[in-house]
Amino acid sequence: MHDLVVYGATGFVGRLLAGYLAEHAPEGMRVALAGRSRGRLEEVRAALPAAGRNWGLLEADSTDPDSLRALAESTRVLATTVGPYARYGLPVVEACARAGTHYADLTGEVLFVRDAIDRCDAVARETGARIVHACGYDSIPSDLSTMLLARRAREDGAGGLRDVQLVATARGGFSGGTIDSMRAQMEALQGDPTLRRALGDPFVLSPDRAAEPDTPQPRDAGLPVRTPDGRWTAPFVMAPFNTRIVRRSNALQGWAYGRGLRYGEVMGTGRGPLGAVTAAGVAGGLVAAVSAMSLAPTRALLDRVLPAPGTGPGEEAREKGWFRMVVDAETEEGRRYRATAGGTGDPGYATTAVMLGEAALALVLDGDRLPDRAGSLTPATALGEVLVERLRAAGHTYEVTAR
């Protein structure tokens, strides 16, 4: 019945995604909006640009398996923004895997992705479904930049990648949904040392953990560090997720990036005394935030002041946002390369809507050009160069240069 369904269209990012698709989906594409409340879906549809005001509406609830089965069977591609994914996402993935429906999400939750792999990868490979996680700011820029670096090094005969570090700078805000996902993951860790160990494993998302090399990986957290060129860096809040997606991409391709790949991410905070103070503040703030989220009493206090689910930055703030990622790499032959990825608009919302929108459009329109893969995938392994081309056309930057 449909080419593409947006599930969670009444949420904050879901509305942004629907608006993007109404402006960029080609004429004639059969798009529908899905969620729990038909009334709210009608409100979202009425506010869309003209091209989206005749889209279909589908009622579905993640707690109702029959509705999810009907939803998945009604469309070729499903893009979902319904989180926290660990709480609501697995039944959606399972329904798509069984139906052979391609799937894309915005998760930044390691444990959810691991569960989805374990439950759905084999089924999706049998049905031909591409299950593509992390199709937003988590983790498309990280994943595609590393893929491009490895390709350039290969073309130059420079060997596999050895040491790769991403430095992220951005301007943007937080939505209630992002905070709710953080909260749900911290709640899941309480009293379960097995899950804590899994989160600490740099190769937890590997398709073959026993085959991973013993190469030590950069830490995801630590003290502020000054780089040789004078920049200050601090721990990057998205590193514990992004790094594992990149390592999964490497392993899914037979470690094509390099068997000895060491991949890490940090946040750039600037130069001089101000950069040092900012780095210290970020590092201390992350420790305080994780500690507060780890305890039920402090989580309850934070709930009173943090944004509620379904809320996020206003339009003016989203327009002023931007992101830039600089990824430096050294190869096994000692050659050095740099990738840059960037875009304008709040990275977690405005540019994320572009990323998920273009990922979904690639799944609908570019099937014959995509890598010949099915199962539980990453942006690089499912969409690869096709997504790079689409994002460049949408105004994002993806470049690689030799140094």
SULFEN-V930190 format. One record per backbone hydrogen bond with DSSP energy under -1.0 kcal/mol. NH is the residue of the N-H (numbers start at 1). CO is the residue of the C=O. E is the energy in kcal/mol with one decimal. If there is no record, write none. Layout:
nh;co;e
NH;CO;E
NH;CO;E
This chain:
nh;co;e
2;74;-2.2
3;30;-2.6
4;30;-2.0
5;77;-1.9
6;32;-2.5
7;79;-2.6
8;34;-2.3
9;34;-1.7
11;8;-1.7
15;11;-2.3
16;12;-1.4
17;13;-2.8
18;14;-2.5
19;15;-2.3
20;16;-2.1
21;17;-2.6
22;18;-2.2
23;19;-1.0
24;20;-1.5
25;21;-3.0
29;26;-1.9
31;29;-1.1
32;4;-1.9
33;56;-2.6
34;6;-2.9
35;58;-1.8
41;37;-2.0
42;38;-2.4
43;39;-1.5
44;40;-2.2
45;41;-2.8
46;42;-2.2
47;43;-1.1
48;45;-1.4
52;49;-2.3
53;50;-1.4
55;52;-1.3
56;31;-1.3
58;33;-2.6
60;35;-2.3
64;61;-2.3
68;64;-1.9
69;65;-2.6
70;66;-2.3
71;67;-2.1
72;68;-2.9
73;69;-2.3
75;72;-1.0
76;2;-1.3
78;102;-2.5
79;5;-2.6
80;104;-2.5
81;7;-2.3
88;84;-2.4
89;85;-2.7
93;89;-2.1
94;90;-2.7
95;91;-2.1
96;92;-2.2
97;93;-2.8
98;94;-2.3
99;95;-1.8
100;96;-1.2
101;96;-2.2
102;76;-2.1
103;130;-2.9
104;78;-2.0
105;132;-1.6
113;109;-2.0
114;110;-2.4
115;111;-2.3
116;112;-2.8
117;113;-2.4
118;114;-2.3
119;115;-2.3
120;116;-2.5
121;117;-1.8
124;120;-2.8
125;121;-2.1
126;122;-1.5
127;123;-2.1
128;124;-1.7
129;124;-1.3
131;375;-2.8
132;103;-2.8
133;377;-1.5
135;105;-2.8
136;138;-1.8
140;136;-2.5
143;139;-2.8
144;140;-2.9
145;141;-1.8
146;142;-1.9
147;143;-1.8
148;144;-2.4
149;145;-2.3
150;146;-2.4
151;147;-2.1
152;148;-2.4
153;149;-2.5
154;150;-2.2
155;151;-2.6
156;152;-1.9
157;154;-1.3
158;153;-2.9
161;257;-3.8
162;330;-2.9
163;330;-1.4
164;262;-3.0
165;328;-2.4
166;264;-2.4
167;326;-2.7
168;266;-2.5
169;324;-2.5
171;322;-2.7
176;311;-1.7
179;175;-1.7
180;176;-2.2
181;177;-1.9
182;178;-2.0
183;179;-2.5
184;180;-2.3
185;181;-2.0
186;182;-2.1
187;183;-2.3
188;184;-1.9
189;185;-1.1
192;189;-2.0
196;192;-1.5
197;193;-2.3
198;194;-2.0
199;195;-2.3
200;196;-1.4
201;198;-1.2
204;201;-1.7
206;203;-1.9
211;208;-1.2
212;209;-1.2
225;233;-2.1
227;231;-3.3
230;227;-2.2
232;270;-3.1
233;225;-2.6
234;267;-2.5
239;236;-1.7
241;238;-1.1
242;238;-2.7
243;239;-2.2
245;241;-1.7
246;242;-2.4
247;243;-2.1
248;244;-1.8
249;245;-2.4
250;246;-2.1
251;247;-2.2
252;248;-3.0
253;249;-1.1
254;251;-1.9
255;250;-2.3
261;258;-1.4
262;162;-3.0
264;164;-2.1
266;166;-2.7
267;234;-3.2
268;168;-2.6
269;232;-2.8
275;271;-1.5
276;272;-1.9
277;273;-2.5
278;274;-2.6
279;275;-2.3
280;276;-2.2
281;277;-2.3
282;278;-2.6
283;279;-2.5
284;280;-2.5
285;281;-2.6
286;282;-2.4
287;283;-1.7
288;284;-2.3
289;285;-2.6
290;286;-2.5
291;287;-2.2
292;288;-2.5
293;289;-2.5
294;290;-1.3
299;295;-2.4
300;296;-2.2
301;297;-1.5
302;298;-2.4
303;299;-2.0
304;301;-1.1
305;302;-1.5
306;302;-2.6
311;308;-1.4
318;314;-2.5
319;315;-2.2
320;316;-1.3
322;171;-1.5
323;343;-2.3
324;169;-2.7
325;341;-3.3
326;167;-2.3
327;339;-3.3
328;165;-2.4
329;337;-2.8
330;163;-2.3
331;335;-2.7
332;160;-2.5
333;158;-1.4
334;331;-1.7
337;329;-2.4
338;401;-2.8
339;327;-2.8
340;399;-2.2
341;325;-2.4
342;397;-1.5
343;323;-1.9
345;321;-3.7
346;318;-2.6
349;346;-1.0
351;346;-2.3
353;349;-2.4
354;350;-1.2
355;351;-2.6
356;352;-2.9
357;353;-2.1
358;354;-2.8
359;355;-2.2
360;356;-2.6
361;357;-2.4
362;358;-2.2
363;359;-1.9
364;360;-1.9
365;361;-3.1
366;362;-2.2
369;366;-2.2
373;371;-2.3
375;129;-3.0
377;131;-3.5
382;378;-2.5
383;379;-2.4
384;379;-1.6
386;383;-1.2
388;384;-1.5
389;385;-2.5
390;386;-2.1
391;387;-2.7
392;388;-2.4
393;389;-2.2
394;390;-1.3
395;392;-1.6
396;391;-2.7
397;342;-2.8
399;340;-2.2
401;338;-2.7
403;336;-2.7
